[in-house]
Amino acid sequence: MARARELMARAETPSGNLALRCEPVDAEVYLDGVLQGMCSDFTGSPRSLRVGAGLHHIEVKKQGFWPYTTYYEPSGARARLTIQLRTAVAPGGGAP
C-alpha cells in the first residue's frame, strides 16, 4: 500500500515539455547549468525539452550574442518559448 501511494504521488508531480523556437537556431540550450543540445533539437513535436518537477533555470547562448536566461516551472502542460538572441557589440563597434 505504501508503494502504491508513492507511485500515485509521483504521478501527480507536474513535469512538462518545453518546445523552443530560437534565433539563431544553433544556439546552445542549458537546463540547470547542464548543456542539453542546440535549440534546433527542441523545436516541437515530438522533439521538446523534457523538464521534471520544480523550478528550473534555462539559458540559451551562442558566441557573439547576449545570453538569454529565464526560469520555468512545469505545470504538466506543453509550453512554447520563443527566443531571439541579440548580437553583442563591444564599445567601439567590434565584437566582444
Buried (B, 14 or more C-beta within 10 A) or exposed (E): EEEEEEEEEEEEEEEBBBBBBBEBEEBBBBBEEEEBBBBBBBBEEEEBBEBEBEEBEBBBBBEEBEBBEEEBEBEEEEBEBEBEBEEEEEEEEEEE
